[in-house]
Amino acid sequence: MIPYKTKANKLSGSNLGEVLKSAWFIYHQIEKSTKRKPYIRSAFFKKDKIFFDFF
C-alpha cells in the first residue's frame, strides 16, 4: 500500500486525549471556514467524499 502524502504534519501526542484535542481544534477551523459540511476527498475510495460527522 502506498501512503497518501498530505501537506499537513502528523498530530503529536502521547495519548488519545492529546491528539483528539488537536484534531478537534483543526476540525472546528475547517467547519467555521465553510457553510457546508466539511469533507475530504479519499485517496482510497475512488476520490469519493468522506464527511466528518463523528466529532
C-alpha atoms as a printed R data frame, in Angstrom:
   type eleno elety resid chain resno       x      y      z
1  ATOM     1    CA   MET     A     1   0.000  0.000  0.000
2  ATOM     2    CA   ILE     A     2   1.324  3.431 -0.913
3  ATOM     3    CA   PRO     A     3   0.611  6.000  1.811
4  ATOM     4    CA   TYR     A     4  -1.186  9.177  0.792
5  ATOM     5    CA   LYS     A     5   1.012 12.285  1.061
6  ATOM     6    CA   THR     A     6  -0.510 15.396  2.592
7  ATOM     7    CA   LYS     A     7   0.667 18.910  3.349
8  ATOM     8    CA   ALA     A     8  -0.379 18.580  6.985
9  ATOM     9    CA   ASN     A     9   2.014 17.405  9.668
10 ATOM    10    CA   LYS     A    10   1.270 14.492 11.971
11 ATOM    11    CA   LEU     A    11  -0.532 15.341 15.192
12 ATOM    12    CA   SER     A    12   1.740 14.904 18.178
13 ATOM    13    CA   GLY     A    13   0.643 13.479 21.486
14 ATOM    14    CA   SER     A    14   1.319 10.628 23.863
15 ATOM    15    CA   ASN     A    15  -2.311  9.574 24.339
16 ATOM    16    CA   LEU     A    16  -5.694  9.813 22.648
17 ATOM    17    CA   GLY     A    17  -6.807 12.823 24.687
18 ATOM    18    CA   GLU     A    18  -3.943 14.998 23.468
19 ATOM    19    CA   VAL     A    19  -4.398 14.004 19.821
20 ATOM    20    CA   LEU     A    20  -8.169 14.384 19.986
21 ATOM    21    CA   LYS     A    21  -7.810 17.900 21.376
22 ATOM    22    CA   SER     A    22  -5.619 18.912 18.408
23 ATOM    23    CA   ALA     A    23  -7.885 17.165 15.894
24 ATOM    24    CA   TRP     A    24 -10.978 18.865 17.384
25 ATOM    25    CA   PHE     A    25  -9.310 22.274 17.031
26 ATOM    26    CA   ILE     A    26  -8.393 21.652 13.373
27 ATOM    27    CA   TYR     A    27 -11.884 20.326 12.615
28 ATOM    28    CA   HIS     A    28 -13.546 23.440 14.041
29 ATOM    29    CA   GLN     A    29 -11.287 25.707 11.972
30 ATOM    30    CA   ILE     A    30 -12.391 23.874  8.820
31 ATOM    31    CA   GLU     A    31 -16.020 23.881  9.966
32 ATOM    32    CA   LYS     A    32 -16.015 27.664 10.534
33 ATOM    33    CA   SER     A    33 -14.495 28.396  7.132
34 ATOM    34    CA   THR     A    34 -17.379 26.850  5.180
35 ATOM    35    CA   LYS     A    35 -21.171 26.937  5.276
36 ATOM    36    CA   ARG     A    36 -21.367 23.347  4.049
37 ATOM    37    CA   LYS     A    37 -20.498 20.098  5.784
38 ATOM    38    CA   PRO     A    38 -16.717 19.638  5.930
39 ATOM    39    CA   TYR     A    39 -15.339 16.719  3.928
40 ATOM    40    CA   ILE     A    40 -12.185 15.387  2.332
41 ATOM    41    CA   ARG     A    41 -11.623 13.511 -0.905
42 ATOM    42    CA   SER     A    42 -10.481  9.978 -0.234
43 ATOM    43    CA   ALA     A    43  -7.346  8.683 -1.915
44 ATOM    44    CA   PHE     A    44  -8.512  5.120 -1.284
45 ATOM    45    CA   PHE     A    45 -12.190  5.122 -2.281
46 ATOM    46    CA   LYS     A    46 -12.069  6.404 -5.876
47 ATOM    47    CA   LYS     A    47 -11.790 10.034 -4.713
48 ATOM    48    CA   ASP     A    48 -15.228  9.884 -3.039
49 ATOM    49    CA   LYS     A    49 -16.158 12.423 -0.386
50 ATOM    50    CA   ILE     A    50 -15.753 11.439  3.255
51 ATOM    51    CA   PHE     A    51 -17.738 13.561  5.717
52 ATOM    52    CA   PHE     A    52 -16.599 14.235  9.278
53 ATOM    53    CA   ASP     A    53 -19.762 13.713 11.317
54 ATOM    54    CA   PHE     A    54 -18.085 11.773 14.107
55 ATOM    55    CA   PHE     A    55 -16.657 14.756 16.004
